Amino acid sequence: MSGLTRAEVAHVAKLARLRLSDEELDLFTVQLARILDHAADMQSLDLTGVVATAHPYDLINVVREDVVRPSLDRDAVLAAAPDAEDGCFAVPRIMGEES
Amino acid sequence: MALPEGWEMVVGLEVHTELRTATKMFCGCANVFGAEANTNVCPVCLGLPGSLPVLNERAVSMAMAIGMALHATIAPSTFHRKNYFYPDMPKDFQISQYDLPINSGGYLDLPDGSRVRIERAHLEEDTGKSTHLGVSGRIHGADRSLVDYNRSGVPLVEIVSGPDIRSAAQARLYASELRAVLIATGASDGRMEEGSMRIDANVSVRRSGEPFGTRCEIKNLNSLRSLHRAIEFEAQRQVKLIESGGVVRQETRHWDETVGATSTMRVKEEAEDYRYFREPDLVDLAPSAAWQQRVADALGPMPAERRAAVVALLGEVSDAQRDAIDVVIDLGLERFVHATHAAGGDVAVALARVANELAAAGDVSKLTEDAFVATVAMEAGGQLSATQAKTILADLLASGGEPRAVAAARGFEQLSADSLGGIVSALIDANPDEWSRFRDGDDKLAQFFIGLVMRETKGRANGKAVIAELHARR
């Protein structure tokens, strides 16, 4: 067992701005613990000589040239925002941080 | 103000510099300062669903150039997502480099002879910019913030120093030398006032010989002056706190330039849990030897070497000239000084003109080195007054051309030696008392005669030439 606690799940949910009910917390604690257990199983494999990979593609250095492409029309962009003012996205006040 | 006897401060700096690419880090939106809000945005830098980042090749080259200039090791690297919620970051994560940065290790040598280690210099993207509106002053009366995403996704390199700095003055010297190096690599414009170079300072204090103390991170250091003052204040605060029996809390503190003090922004317990994980939309970065070589080949000499080259032309250097050399190196204009030297001209005059007139112009593309050298020669040779030389340089900078032609067009044609001699002789005859006093050794009277000649010639004469004429007759 991974030993994942309900409190840890609640903490992660809070960091991800997810509001979970008590029932959901119970459910996800069990489900996430199973995923972690599966990962722990794989951790126990002997992978000596296997190169670490982050993705299935054998690719490196995928880059583009530094050439400007057209941006979006501002009116269209701001029309999709919940609120706008002075050409900017308007959001609830951000507390206690500098710009 | 030094710390009390027996105390020492330990400072490390984190410097963020925006890169001077044409486009953003992961999309083709223009990377420019001062554009109208939200005009350089696209699905990628707005974090719209389904958009995918593609890395800017030039940003990688610039990061490597910075690494090379700092004697760092360039290694295969990866990108991570740093997760947190903040309205100026629409994806709710920042793409950064975590355990495998592109540059690690390295050092920067400072003009005072000290060396500061560089721990890493990694690539990441900038956030948008938010403006906070107060309750009053707005019709809507809403207490809210406005966000401009033009800066969102602009490429950054974060340069992290080792905890090697021991005074506020050294921190300032490090920041200014690093700034000069960044400008010299071509990767940064170093404009702190525009936020393209930003500094956070980690400050702790200890009694000499003891282990490192608990550090505080100071944010909002927008100038070298702020950096100096904030570190000085913070170190003093920590010493006073400890000496009065208190304990320094690890926290992030905000520097208030008007108050001249730091204050708690957030304490460590409230610190975000960033949940770094590999950015699945980007592959590994492992610049080939050929790519690295191209960057190395394009890298010119660094400021320390270039400064020394100009100093060597001058021999003795005054403080004012040292400042002038810094300006000239920052702007990459020393070729005019070298050209003057190569032509056997007056290097000191050339340095002053480059650091003042050329630096103020911004754009020097219309001024040829030959025209500059000729102007300096005319000034140093007494055919032009300093004021006239400045005017001619301004004309040359604005519209190009050749200094003799500009001088003629301006009516700065030097009086011929004959006509100046005639004027001087006539004025001597008209002012026999003053002349005899000058002959008797009262050099102050030279100014009297220069004034008369200037009035007579409507300012076209050169003071030095007048003095020469006077002495020839003395």
Contacts between the chains, C-beta under 8 A, distances in Angstrom:
chain1	res1	chain2	res2	distance
A	11	B	273	7.8
A	12	B	275	7.9
A	15	B	83	7.4
A	15	B	272	7.9
A	15	B	273	5.8
A	15	B	275	6.7
A	17	B	85	6.0
A	54	B	78	6.8
A	54	B	278	5.0
A	54	B	280	7.7
A	54	B	284	7.0
A	55	B	280	6.5
A	55	B	283	6.8
A	57	B	283	6.5
A	59	B	283	4.6
A	60	B	76	7.8
A	60	B	283	5.7
A	60	B	284	4.9
A	60	B	285	6.8
A	60	B	286	4.8
A	61	B	283	7.5
A	61	B	284	7.9
A	61	B	285	6.1
A	61	B	286	6.3
A	61	B	287	6.8
A	61	B	288	7.6
A	61	B	291	8.0
A	62	B	54	6.8
A	62	B	55	6.6
A	62	B	282	7.5
A	62	B	283	5.1
A	63	B	54	7.1
A	63	B	55	4.8
A	63	B	56	6.9
A	63	B	57	3.9
A	63	B	60	6.5
A	64	B	28	7.4
A	64	B	54	4.6
A	64	B	55	7.0
A	64	B	56	6.5
A	64	B	57	6.5
A	65	B	57	6.1
A	65	B	58	7.9
A	66	B	21	5.1
A	66	B	22	4.9
A	66	B	23	5.4
A	66	B	56	5.4
A	66	B	57	6.2
A	66	B	58	3.7
A	66	B	59	7.4
A	67	B	22	6.8
A	67	B	23	6.7
A	67	B	28	6.5
A	68	B	22	5.5
A	68	B	23	5.4
A	68	B	28	5.8
A	68	B	29	7.5
A	68	B	30	4.9
A	69	B	23	7.5
A	69	B	27	7.6
A	69	B	28	3.0
A	69	B	29	7.4
A	69	B	42	7.6
A	70	B	28	8.0
A	71	B	29	4.9
A	71	B	30	7.1
A	71	B	39	6.4
A	71	B	40	5.0
A	71	B	41	5.6
A	71	B	42	5.3
A	72	B	41	5.9
A	72	B	42	5.4
A	72	B	43	7.4
A	72	B	46	7.7
A	74	B	36	7.7
A	74	B	37	7.9
A	74	B	38	5.1
A	74	B	39	5.5
A	74	B	41	7.7
A	77	B	38	6.1
A	77	B	41	6.0
A	77	B	46	6.9
A	78	B	38	6.8
A	85	B	140	7.5
A	85	B	146	5.8
A	86	B	37	7.1
A	86	B	146	6.2
A	87	B	36	6.3
A	87	B	37	4.2
A	87	B	38	5.7
A	87	B	148	7.6
A	88	B	37	5.1
A	88	B	38	6.4
A	88	B	131	7.2
A	88	B	146	3.6
A	88	B	147	5.6
A	88	B	148	5.3
A	89	B	38	7.3
A	89	B	87	7.5
A	89	B	146	6.9
A	89	B	147	4.4
A	89	B	148	7.9
A	89	B	149	7.3
A	90	B	142	7.7
A	90	B	144	5.5
A	90	B	145	7.5
A	90	B	146	5.7
A	90	B	147	7.8
A	91	B	87	4.3
A	91	B	130	7.7
A	91	B	144	6.3
A	91	B	145	5.3
A	91	B	146	7.7
A	91	B	147	5.9
A	92	B	144	5.7
A	92	B	145	7.4
A	93	B	132	6.5
A	93	B	133	7.5
A	93	B	143	4.6
A	93	B	144	5.0
A	93	B	145	5.5
A	94	B	86	7.2
A	94	B	87	5.9
A	94	B	88	7.9
A	94	B	130	5.9
A	94	B	132	6.4
A	94	B	145	4.7
A	96	B	265	6.7
A	96	B	266	7.3
A	97	B	86	7.4
A	97	B	265	7.6
A	98	B	219	6.5
A	98	B	220	5.2
A	98	B	254	6.7
A	99	B	88	7.8
A	99	B	129	5.8
A	99	B	130	5.0
A	99	B	131	6.3
A	99	B	132	6.9
